[in-house]
Amino acid sequence: MAQKRTGMHPEDIRAILRKRYGSMAALGRLWGVSRTAIPNTINQPGYSVPMEGRLAHELGSPAHEIWPDRYHRDGTPVSFRTDRAIAARQSVNLRKSGGAT
């Protein structure tokens, strides 16, 4: 069985940033983003790939080393978007016959 790649723990990331800036909100103000953007980026995969890059630069490591589960081995981000399919389609003829309202 393949071993899961592990990166930095979210609390370690927060600790480094708190030592430098005091709080996530202070860093957010400095960068001109909302006060929740940085914690959301740390916690939620796919929240903001550009913000992950900025945080990685601040931490002095590539983003794919900090969050290996969010990146392919070549360093490209994993897509967290889902393809949404319509669960049921109504027939066009239902409108004409009055079967659908």
Phi and psi restraints in degrees (range 20) as a CNS / XPLOR table:
assign (resid 1 and name C) (resid 2 and name N)
       (resid 2 and name CA) (resid 2 and name C) 1.0 -73.4 20.0 2
assign (resid 2 and name N) (resid 2 and name CA)
       (resid 2 and name C) (resid 3 and name N) 1.0 140.9 20.0 2
assign (resid 2 and name C) (resid 3 and name N)
       (resid 3 and name CA) (resid 3 and name C) 1.0 -84.1 20.0 2
assign (resid 3 and name N) (resid 3 and name CA)
       (resid 3 and name C) (resid 4 and name N) 1.0 137.1 20.0 2
assign (resid 3 and name C) (resid 4 and name N)
       (resid 4 and name CA) (resid 4 and name C) 1.0 -71.8 20.0 2
assign (resid 4 and name N) (resid 4 and name CA)
       (resid 4 and name C) (resid 5 and name N) 1.0 134.5 20.0 2
assign (resid 4 and name C) (resid 5 and name N)
       (resid 5 and name CA) (resid 5 and name C) 1.0 -73.9 20.0 2
assign (resid 5 and name N) (resid 5 and name CA)
       (resid 5 and name C) (resid 6 and name N) 1.0 135.2 20.0 2
assign (resid 5 and name C) (resid 6 and name N)
       (resid 6 and name CA) (resid 6 and name C) 1.0 -117.8 20.0 2
assign (resid 6 and name N) (resid 6 and name CA)
       (resid 6 and name C) (resid 7 and name N) 1.0 143.7 20.0 2
assign (resid 6 and name C) (resid 7 and name N)
       (resid 7 and name CA) (resid 7 and name C) 1.0 -116.4 20.0 2
assign (resid 7 and name N) (resid 7 and name CA)
       (resid 7 and name C) (resid 8 and name N) 1.0 -149.2 20.0 2
assign (resid 7 and name C) (resid 8 and name N)
       (resid 8 and name CA) (resid 8 and name C) 1.0 -76.3 20.0 2
assign (resid 8 and name N) (resid 8 and name CA)
       (resid 8 and name C) (resid 9 and name N) 1.0 144.1 20.0 2
assign (resid 8 and name C) (resid 9 and name N)
       (resid 9 and name CA) (resid 9 and name C) 1.0 -74.0 20.0 2
assign (resid 9 and name N) (resid 9 and name CA)
       (resid 9 and name C) (resid 10 and name N) 1.0 141.0 20.0 2
assign (resid 9 and name C) (resid 10 and name N)
       (resid 10 and name CA) (resid 10 and name C) 1.0 -54.4 20.0 2
assign (resid 10 and name N) (resid 10 and name CA)
       (resid 10 and name C) (resid 11 and name N) 1.0 -35.8 20.0 2
assign (resid 10 and name C) (resid 11 and name N)
       (resid 11 and name CA) (resid 11 and name C) 1.0 -68.8 20.0 2
assign (resid 11 and name N) (resid 11 and name CA)
       (resid 11 and name C) (resid 12 and name N) 1.0 -31.5 20.0 2
assign (resid 11 and name C) (resid 12 and name N)
       (resid 12 and name CA) (resid 12 and name C) 1.0 -67.0 20.0 2
assign (resid 12 and name N) (resid 12 and name CA)
       (resid 12 and name C) (resid 13 and name N) 1.0 -40.1 20.0 2
assign (resid 12 and name C) (resid 13 and name N)
       (resid 13 and name CA) (resid 13 and name C) 1.0 -63.0 20.0 2
assign (resid 13 and name N) (resid 13 and name CA)
       (resid 13 and name C) (resid 14 and name N) 1.0 -48.1 20.0 2
assign (resid 13 and name C) (resid 14 and name N)
       (resid 14 and name CA) (resid 14 and name C) 1.0 -59.9 20.0 2
assign (resid 14 and name N) (resid 14 and name CA)
       (resid 14 and name C) (resid 15 and name N) 1.0 -41.4 20.0 2
assign (resid 14 and name C) (resid 15 and name N)
       (resid 15 and name CA) (resid 15 and name C) 1.0 -61.5 20.0 2
assign (resid 15 and name N) (resid 15 and name CA)
       (resid 15 and name C) (resid 16 and name N) 1.0 -43.5 20.0 2
assign (resid 15 and name C) (resid 16 and name N)
       (resid 16 and name CA) (resid 16 and name C) 1.0 -63.1 20.0 2
assign (resid 16 and name N) (resid 16 and name CA)
       (resid 16 and name C) (resid 17 and name N) 1.0 -45.3 20.0 2
assign (resid 16 and name C) (resid 17 and name N)
       (resid 17 and name CA) (resid 17 and name C) 1.0 -67.3 20.0 2
assign (resid 17 and name N) (resid 17 and name CA)
       (resid 17 and name C) (resid 18 and name N) 1.0 -38.0 20.0 2
assign (resid 17 and name C) (resid 18 and name N)
       (resid 18 and name CA) (resid 18 and name C) 1.0 -65.0 20.0 2
assign (resid 18 and name N) (resid 18 and name CA)
       (resid 18 and name C) (resid 19 and name N) 1.0 -37.7 20.0 2
assign (resid 18 and name C) (resid 19 and name N)
       (resid 19 and name CA) (resid 19 and name C) 1.0 -62.5 20.0 2
assign (resid 19 and name N) (resid 19 and name CA)
       (resid 19 and name C) (resid 20 and name N) 1.0 -35.0 20.0 2
assign (resid 19 and name C) (resid 20 and name N)
       (resid 20 and name CA) (resid 20 and name C) 1.0 -86.6 20.0 2
assign (resid 20 and name N) (resid 20 and name CA)
       (resid 20 and name C) (resid 21 and name N) 1.0 -35.7 20.0 2
assign (resid 20 and name C) (resid 21 and name N)
       (resid 21 and name CA) (resid 21 and name C) 1.0 -121.3 20.0 2
assign (resid 21 and name N) (resid 21 and name CA)
       (resid 21 and name C) (resid 22 and name N) 1.0 -10.3 20.0 2
assign (resid 21 and name C) (resid 22 and name N)
       (resid 22 and name CA) (resid 22 and name C) 1.0 93.8 20.0 2
assign (resid 22 and name N) (resid 22 and name CA)
       (resid 22 and name C) (resid 23 and name N) 1.0 -47.3 20.0 2
assign (resid 22 and name C) (resid 23 and name N)
       (resid 23 and name CA) (resid 23 and name C) 1.0 -156.5 20.0 2
assign (resid 23 and name N) (resid 23 and name CA)
       (resid 23 and name C) (resid 24 and name N) 1.0 163.5 20.0 2
assign (resid 23 and name C) (resid 24 and name N)
       (resid 24 and name CA) (resid 24 and name C) 1.0 -66.9 20.0 2
assign (resid 24 and name N) (resid 24 and name CA)
       (resid 24 and name C) (resid 25 and name N) 1.0 -35.5 20.0 2
assign (resid 24 and name C) (resid 25 and name N)
       (resid 25 and name CA) (resid 25 and name C) 1.0 -65.3 20.0 2
assign (resid 25 and name N) (resid 25 and name CA)
       (resid 25 and name C) (resid 26 and name N) 1.0 -38.8 20.0 2
assign (resid 25 and name C) (resid 26 and name N)
       (resid 26 and name CA) (resid 26 and name C) 1.0 -64.9 20.0 2
assign (resid 26 and name N) (resid 26 and name CA)
       (resid 26 and name C) (resid 27 and name N) 1.0 -41.1 20.0 2
assign (resid 26 and name C) (resid 27 and name N)
       (resid 27 and name CA) (resid 27 and name C) 1.0 -66.1 20.0 2
assign (resid 27 and name N) (resid 27 and name CA)
       (resid 27 and name C) (resid 28 and name N) 1.0 -40.0 20.0 2
assign (resid 27 and name C) (resid 28 and name N)
       (resid 28 and name CA) (resid 28 and name C) 1.0 -60.2 20.0 2
assign (resid 28 and name N) (resid 28 and name CA)
       (resid 28 and name C) (resid 29 and name N) 1.0 -43.5 20.0 2
assign (resid 28 and name C) (resid 29 and name N)
       (resid 29 and name CA) (resid 29 and name C) 1.0 -63.2 20.0 2
assign (resid 29 and name N) (resid 29 and name CA)
       (resid 29 and name C) (resid 30 and name N) 1.0 -41.9 20.0 2
assign (resid 29 and name C) (resid 30 and name N)
       (resid 30 and name CA) (resid 30 and name C) 1.0 -61.8 20.0 2
assign (resid 30 and name N) (resid 30 and name CA)
       (resid 30 and name C) (resid 31 and name N) 1.0 -40.2 20.0 2
assign (resid 30 and name C) (resid 31 and name N)
       (resid 31 and name CA) (resid 31 and name C) 1.0 -86.4 20.0 2
assign (resid 31 and name N) (resid 31 and name CA)
       (resid 31 and name C) (resid 32 and name N) 1.0 -6.7 20.0 2
assign (resid 31 and name C) (resid 32 and name N)
       (resid 32 and name CA) (resid 32 and name C) 1.0 74.9 20.0 2
assign (resid 32 and name N) (resid 32 and name CA)
       (resid 32 and name C) (resid 33 and name N) 1.0 32.0 20.0 2
assign (resid 32 and name C) (resid 33 and name N)
       (resid 33 and name CA) (resid 33 and name C) 1.0 -120.8 20.0 2
assign (resid 33 and name N) (resid 33 and name CA)
       (resid 33 and name C) (resid 34 and name N) 1.0 170.1 20.0 2
assign (resid 33 and name C) (resid 34 and name N)
       (resid 34 and name CA) (resid 34 and name C) 1.0 -64.6 20.0 2
assign (resid 34 and name N) (resid 34 and name CA)
       (resid 34 and name C) (resid 35 and name N) 1.0 159.0 20.0 2
assign (resid 34 and name C) (resid 35 and name N)
       (resid 35 and name CA) (resid 35 and name C) 1.0 -67.8 20.0 2
assign (resid 35 and name N) (resid 35 and name CA)
       (resid 35 and name C) (resid 36 and name N) 1.0 -17.5 20.0 2
assign (resid 35 and name C) (resid 36 and name N)
       (resid 36 and name CA) (resid 36 and name C) 1.0 -98.9 20.0 2
assign (resid 36 and name N) (resid 36 and name CA)
       (resid 36 and name C) (resid 37 and name N) 1.0 -6.0 20.0 2
assign (resid 36 and name C) (resid 37 and name N)
       (resid 37 and name CA) (resid 37 and name C) 1.0 -63.3 20.0 2
assign (resid 37 and name N) (resid 37 and name CA)
       (resid 37 and name C) (resid 38 and name N) 1.0 -41.6 20.0 2
assign (resid 37 and name C) (resid 38 and name N)
       (resid 38 and name CA) (resid 38 and name C) 1.0 -72.2 20.0 2
assign (resid 38 and name N) (resid 38 and name CA)
       (resid 38 and name C) (resid 39 and name N) 1.0 -48.6 20.0 2
assign (resid 38 and name C) (resid 39 and name N)
       (resid 39 and name CA) (resid 39 and name C) 1.0 -60.8 20.0 2
assign (resid 39 and name N) (resid 39 and name CA)
       (resid 39 and name C) (resid 40 and name N) 1.0 -36.9 20.0 2
assign (resid 39 and name C) (resid 40 and name N)
       (resid 40 and name CA) (resid 40 and name C) 1.0 -64.5 20.0 2
assign (resid 40 and name N) (resid 40 and name CA)
       (resid 40 and name C) (resid 41 and name N) 1.0 -39.5 20.0 2
assign (resid 40 and name C) (resid 41 and name N)
       (resid 41 and name CA) (resid 41 and name C) 1.0 -65.1 20.0 2
assign (resid 41 and name N) (resid 41 and name CA)
       (resid 41 and name C) (resid 42 and name N) 1.0 -39.4 20.0 2
assign (resid 41 and name C) (resid 42 and name N)
       (resid 42 and name CA) (resid 42 and name C) 1.0 -66.6 20.0 2
assign (resid 42 and name N) (resid 42 and name CA)
       (resid 42 and name C) (resid 43 and name N) 1.0 -40.2 20.0 2
assign (resid 42 and name C) (resid 43 and name N)
       (resid 43 and name CA) (resid 43 and name C) 1.0 -90.2 20.0 2
assign (resid 43 and name N) (resid 43 and name CA)
       (resid 43 and name C) (resid 44 and name N) 1.0 -32.9 20.0 2
assign (resid 43 and name C) (resid 44 and name N)
       (resid 44 and name CA) (resid 44 and name C) 1.0 -109.3 20.0 2
assign (resid 44 and name N) (resid 44 and name CA)
       (resid 44 and name C) (resid 45 and name N) 1.0 112.1 20.0 2
assign (resid 44 and name C) (resid 45 and name N)
       (resid 45 and name CA) (resid 45 and name C) 1.0 -59.7 20.0 2
assign (resid 45 and name N) (resid 45 and name CA)
       (resid 45 and name C) (resid 46 and name N) 1.0 134.1 20.0 2
assign (resid 45 and name C) (resid 46 and name N)
       (resid 46 and name CA) (resid 46 and name C) 1.0 83.1 20.0 2
assign (resid 46 and name N) (resid 46 and name CA)
       (resid 46 and name C) (resid 47 and name N) 1.0 3.1 20.0 2
assign (resid 46 and name C) (resid 47 and name N)
       (resid 47 and name CA) (resid 47 and name C) 1.0 -63.5 20.0 2
assign (resid 47 and name N) (resid 47 and name CA)
       (resid 47 and name C) (resid 48 and name N) 1.0 -50.0 20.0 2
assign (resid 47 and name C) (resid 48 and name N)
       (resid 48 and name CA) (resid 48 and name C) 1.0 -157.5 20.0 2
assign (resid 48 and name N) (resid 48 and name CA)
       (resid 48 and name C) (resid 49 and name N) 1.0 103.5 20.0 2
assign (resid 48 and name C) (resid 49 and name N)
       (resid 49 and name CA) (resid 49 and name C) 1.0 -64.1 20.0 2
assign (resid 49 and name N) (resid 49 and name CA)
       (resid 49 and name C) (resid 50 and name N) 1.0 -41.8 20.0 2
assign (resid 49 and name C) (resid 50 and name N)
       (resid 50 and name CA) (resid 50 and name C) 1.0 -61.3 20.0 2
assign (resid 50 and name N) (resid 50 and name CA)
       (resid 50 and name C) (resid 51 and name N) 1.0 -37.7 20.0 2
assign (resid 50 and name C) (resid 51 and name N)
       (resid 51 and name CA) (resid 51 and name C) 1.0 -68.4 20.0 2
assign (resid 51 and name N) (resid 51 and name CA)
       (resid 51 and name C) (resid 52 and name N) 1.0 -35.0 20.0 2
assign (resid 51 and name C) (resid 52 and name N)
       (resid 52 and name CA) (resid 52 and name C) 1.0 -60.7 20.0 2
assign (resid 52 and name N) (resid 52 and name CA)
       (resid 52 and name C) (resid 53 and name N) 1.0 -41.3 20.0 2
assign (resid 52 and name C) (resid 53 and name N)
       (resid 53 and name CA) (resid 53 and name C) 1.0 -63.4 20.0 2
assign (resid 53 and name N) (resid 53 and name CA)
       (resid 53 and name C) (resid 54 and name N) 1.0 -41.4 20.0 2
assign (resid 53 and name C) (resid 54 and name N)
       (resid 54 and name CA) (resid 54 and name C) 1.0 -64.4 20.0 2
assign (resid 54 and name N) (resid 54 and name CA)
       (resid 54 and name C) (resid 55 and name N) 1.0 -43.6 20.0 2
assign (resid 54 and name C) (resid 55 and name N)
       (resid 55 and name CA) (resid 55 and name C) 1.0 -64.8 20.0 2
assign (resid 55 and name N) (resid 55 and name CA)
       (resid 55 and name C) (resid 56 and name N) 1.0 -40.3 20.0 2
assign (resid 55 and name C) (resid 56 and name N)
       (resid 56 and name CA) (resid 56 and name C) 1.0 -61.9 20.0 2
assign (resid 56 and name N) (resid 56 and name CA)
       (resid 56 and name C) (resid 57 and name N) 1.0 -42.6 20.0 2
assign (resid 56 and name C) (resid 57 and name N)
       (resid 57 and name CA) (resid 57 and name C) 1.0 -61.4 20.0 2
assign (resid 57 and name N) (resid 57 and name CA)
       (resid 57 and name C) (resid 58 and name N) 1.0 -41.5 20.0 2
assign (resid 57 and name C) (resid 58 and name N)
       (resid 58 and name CA) (resid 58 and name C) 1.0 -64.3 20.0 2
assign (resid 58 and name N) (resid 58 and name CA)
       (resid 58 and name C) (resid 59 and name N) 1.0 -34.8 20.0 2
assign (resid 58 and name C) (resid 59 and name N)
       (resid 59 and name CA) (resid 59 and name C) 1.0 -84.7 20.0 2
assign (resid 59 and name N) (resid 59 and name CA)
       (resid 59 and name C) (resid 60 and name N) 1.0 -11.6 20.0 2
assign (resid 59 and name C) (resid 60 and name N)
       (resid 60 and name CA) (resid 60 and name C) 1.0 81.8 20.0 2
assign (resid 60 and name N) (resid 60 and name CA)
       (resid 60 and name C) (resid 61 and name N) 1.0 20.5 20.0 2
assign (resid 60 and name C) (resid 61 and name N)
       (resid 61 and name CA) (resid 61 and name C) 1.0 -136.0 20.0 2
assign (resid 61 and name N) (resid 61 and name CA)
       (resid 61 and name C) (resid 62 and name N) 1.0 154.4 20.0 2
assign (resid 61 and name C) (resid 62 and name N)
       (resid 62 and name CA) (resid 62 and name C) 1.0 -66.4 20.0 2
assign (resid 62 and name N) (resid 62 and name CA)
       (resid 62 and name C) (resid 63 and name N) 1.0 148.4 20.0 2
assign (resid 62 and name C) (resid 63 and name N)
       (resid 63 and name CA) (resid 63 and name C) 1.0 -59.2 20.0 2
assign (resid 63 and name N) (resid 63 and name CA)
       (resid 63 and name C) (resid 64 and name N) 1.0 -35.6 20.0 2
assign (resid 63 and name C) (resid 64 and name N)
       (resid 64 and name CA) (resid 64 and name C) 1.0 -70.4 20.0 2
assign (resid 64 and name N) (resid 64 and name CA)
       (resid 64 and name C) (resid 65 and name N) 1.0 -15.9 20.0 2
assign (resid 64 and name C) (resid 65 and name N)
       (resid 65 and name CA) (resid 65 and name C) 1.0 -87.4 20.0 2
assign (resid 65 and name N) (resid 65 and name CA)
       (resid 65 and name C) (resid 66 and name N) 1.0 -32.4 20.0 2
assign (resid 65 and name C) (resid 66 and name N)
       (resid 66 and name CA) (resid 66 and name C) 1.0 -74.7 20.0 2
assign (resid 66 and name N) (resid 66 and name CA)
       (resid 66 and name C) (resid 67 and name N) 1.0 -44.5 20.0 2
assign (resid 66 and name C) (resid 67 and name N)
       (resid 67 and name CA) (resid 67 and name C) 1.0 -122.9 20.0 2
assign (resid 67 and name N) (resid 67 and name CA)
       (resid 67 and name C) (resid 68 and name N) 1.0 72.6 20.0 2
assign (resid 67 and name C) (resid 68 and name N)
       (resid 68 and name CA) (resid 68 and name C) 1.0 -64.7 20.0 2
assign (resid 68 and name N) (resid 68 and name CA)
       (resid 68 and name C) (resid 69 and name N) 1.0 -24.4 20.0 2
assign (resid 68 and name C) (resid 69 and name N)
       (resid 69 and name CA) (resid 69 and name C) 1.0 -76.3 20.0 2
assign (resid 69 and name N) (resid 69 and name CA)
       (resid 69 and name C) (resid 70 and name N) 1.0 -12.7 20.0 2
assign (resid 69 and name C) (resid 70 and name N)
       (resid 70 and name CA) (resid 70 and name C) 1.0 -97.6 20.0 2
assign (resid 70 and name N) (resid 70 and name CA)
       (resid 70 and name C) (resid 71 and name N) 1.0 -4.2 20.0 2
assign (resid 70 and name C) (resid 71 and name N)
       (resid 71 and name CA) (resid 71 and name C) 1.0 -133.1 20.0 2
assign (resid 71 and name N) (resid 71 and name CA)
       (resid 71 and name C) (resid 72 and name N) 1.0 148.3 20.0 2
assign (resid 71 and name C) (resid 72 and name N)
       (resid 72 and name CA) (resid 72 and name C) 1.0 -72.7 20.0 2
assign (resid 72 and name N) (resid 72 and name CA)
       (resid 72 and name C) (resid 73 and name N) 1.0 167.3 20.0 2
assign (resid 72 and name C) (resid 73 and name N)
       (resid 73 and name CA) (resid 73 and name C) 1.0 -61.9 20.0 2
assign (resid 73 and name N) (resid 73 and name CA)
       (resid 73 and name C) (resid 74 and name N) 1.0 -26.4 20.0 2
assign (resid 73 and name C) (resid 74 and name N)
       (resid 74 and name CA) (resid 74 and name C) 1.0 -83.1 20.0 2
assign (resid 74 and name N) (resid 74 and name CA)
       (resid 74 and name C) (resid 75 and name N) 1.0 -0.5 20.0 2
assign (resid 74 and name C) (resid 75 and name N)
       (resid 75 and name CA) (resid 75 and name C) 1.0 96.5 20.0 2
assign (resid 75 and name N) (resid 75 and name CA)
       (resid 75 and name C) (resid 76 and name N) 1.0 -2.6 20.0 2
assign (resid 75 and name C) (resid 76 and name N)
       (resid 76 and name CA) (resid 76 and name C) 1.0 -82.7 20.0 2
assign (resid 76 and name N) (resid 76 and name CA)
       (resid 76 and name C) (resid 77 and name N) 1.0 144.5 20.0 2
assign (resid 76 and name C) (resid 77 and name N)
       (resid 77 and name CA) (resid 77 and name C) 1.0 -69.8 20.0 2
assign (resid 77 and name N) (resid 77 and name CA)
       (resid 77 and name C) (resid 78 and name N) 1.0 144.7 20.0 2
assign (resid 77 and name C) (resid 78 and name N)
       (resid 78 and name CA) (resid 78 and name C) 1.0 -77.6 20.0 2
assign (resid 78 and name N) (resid 78 and name CA)
       (resid 78 and name C) (resid 79 and name N) 1.0 136.5 20.0 2
assign (resid 78 and name C) (resid 79 and name N)
       (resid 79 and name CA) (resid 79 and name C) 1.0 -79.9 20.0 2
assign (resid 79 and name N) (resid 79 and name CA)
       (resid 79 and name C) (resid 80 and name N) 1.0 129.6 20.0 2
assign (resid 79 and name C) (resid 80 and name N)
       (resid 80 and name CA) (resid 80 and name C) 1.0 -104.8 20.0 2
assign (resid 80 and name N) (resid 80 and name CA)
       (resid 80 and name C) (resid 81 and name N) 1.0 6.9 20.0 2
assign (resid 80 and name C) (resid 81 and name N)
       (resid 81 and name CA) (resid 81 and name C) 1.0 -75.3 20.0 2
assign (resid 81 and name N) (resid 81 and name CA)
       (resid 81 and name C) (resid 82 and name N) 1.0 145.9 20.0 2
assign (resid 81 and name C) (resid 82 and name N)
       (resid 82 and name CA) (resid 82 and name C) 1.0 -109.9 20.0 2
assign (resid 82 and name N) (resid 82 and name CA)
       (resid 82 and name C) (resid 83 and name N) 1.0 144.6 20.0 2
assign (resid 82 and name C) (resid 83 and name N)
       (resid 83 and name CA) (resid 83 and name C) 1.0 -82.6 20.0 2
assign (resid 83 and name N) (resid 83 and name CA)
       (resid 83 and name C) (resid 84 and name N) 1.0 121.3 20.0 2
assign (resid 83 and name C) (resid 84 and name N)
       (resid 84 and name CA) (resid 84 and name C) 1.0 -100.2 20.0 2
assign (resid 84 and name N) (resid 84 and name CA)
       (resid 84 and name C) (resid 85 and name N) 1.0 128.1 20.0 2
assign (resid 84 and name C) (resid 85 and name N)
       (resid 85 and name CA) (resid 85 and name C) 1.0 -110.5 20.0 2
assign (resid 85 and name N) (resid 85 and name CA)
       (resid 85 and name C) (resid 86 and name N) 1.0 145.3 20.0 2
assign (resid 85 and name C) (resid 86 and name N)
       (resid 86 and name CA) (resid 86 and name C) 1.0 -68.8 20.0 2
assign (resid 86 and name N) (resid 86 and name CA)
       (resid 86 and name C) (resid 87 and name N) 1.0 129.1 20.0 2
assign (resid 86 and name C) (resid 87 and name N)
       (resid 87 and name CA) (resid 87 and name C) 1.0 -68.7 20.0 2
assign (resid 87 and name N) (resid 87 and name CA)
       (resid 87 and name C) (resid 88 and name N) 1.0 -41.1 20.0 2
assign (resid 87 and name C) (resid 88 and name N)
       (resid 88 and name CA) (resid 88 and name C) 1.0 -143.8 20.0 2
assign (resid 88 and name N) (resid 88 and name CA)
       (resid 88 and name C) (resid 89 and name N) 1.0 139.3 20.0 2
assign (resid 88 and name C) (resid 89 and name N)
       (resid 89 and name CA) (resid 89 and name C) 1.0 -110.5 20.0 2
assign (resid 89 and name N) (resid 89 and name CA)
       (resid 89 and name C) (resid 90 and name N) 1.0 138.7 20.0 2
assign (resid 89 and name C) (resid 90 and name N)
       (resid 90 and name CA) (resid 90 and name C) 1.0 -88.8 20.0 2
assign (resid 90 and name N) (resid 90 and name CA)
       (resid 90 and name C) (resid 91 and name N) 1.0 145.6 20.0 2
assign (resid 90 and name C) (resid 91 and name N)
       (resid 91 and name CA) (resid 91 and name C) 1.0 -71.2 20.0 2
assign (resid 91 and name N) (resid 91 and name CA)
       (resid 91 and name C) (resid 92 and name N) 1.0 141.4 20.0 2
assign (resid 91 and name C) (resid 92 and name N)
       (resid 92 and name CA) (resid 92 and name C) 1.0 -63.1 20.0 2
assign (resid 92 and name N) (resid 92 and name CA)
       (resid 92 and name C) (resid 93 and name N) 1.0 -31.1 20.0 2
assign (resid 92 and name C) (resid 93 and name N)
       (resid 93 and name CA) (resid 93 and name C) 1.0 -70.3 20.0 2
assign (resid 93 and name N) (resid 93 and name CA)
       (resid 93 and name C) (resid 94 and name N) 1.0 -19.0 20.0 2
assign (resid 93 and name C) (resid 94 and name N)
       (resid 94 and name CA) (resid 94 and name C) 1.0 -63.4 20.0 2
assign (resid 94 and name N) (resid 94 and name CA)
       (resid 94 and name C) (resid 95 and name N) 1.0 -37.3 20.0 2
assign (resid 94 and name C) (resid 95 and name N)
       (resid 95 and name CA) (resid 95 and name C) 1.0 -61.7 20.0 2
assign (resid 95 and name N) (resid 95 and name CA)
       (resid 95 and name C) (resid 96 and name N) 1.0 -43.2 20.0 2
assign (resid 95 and name C) (resid 96 and name N)
       (resid 96 and name CA) (resid 96 and name C) 1.0 -67.3 20.0 2
assign (resid 96 and name N) (resid 96 and name CA)
       (resid 96 and name C) (resid 97 and name N) 1.0 -37.9 20.0 2
assign (resid 96 and name C) (resid 97 and name N)
       (resid 97 and name CA) (resid 97 and name C) 1.0 -85.5 20.0 2
assign (resid 97 and name N) (resid 97 and name CA)
       (resid 97 and name C) (resid 98 and name N) 1.0 -7.7 20.0 2
assign (resid 97 and name C) (resid 98 and name N)
       (resid 98 and name CA) (resid 98 and name C) 1.0 83.3 20.0 2
assign (resid 98 and name N) (resid 98 and name CA)
       (resid 98 and name C) (resid 99 and name N) 1.0 12.5 20.0 2
assign (resid 98 and name C) (resid 99 and name N)
       (resid 99 and name CA) (resid 99 and name C) 1.0 -76.8 20.0 2
assign (resid 99 and name N) (resid 99 and name CA)
       (resid 99 and name C) (resid 100 and name N) 1.0 -18.9 20.0 2
assign (resid 99 and name C) (resid 100 and name N)
       (resid 100 and name CA) (resid 100 and name C) 1.0 -121.6 20.0 2
assign (resid 100 and name N) (resid 100 and name CA)
       (resid 100 and name C) (resid 101 and name N) 1.0 144.0 20.0 2
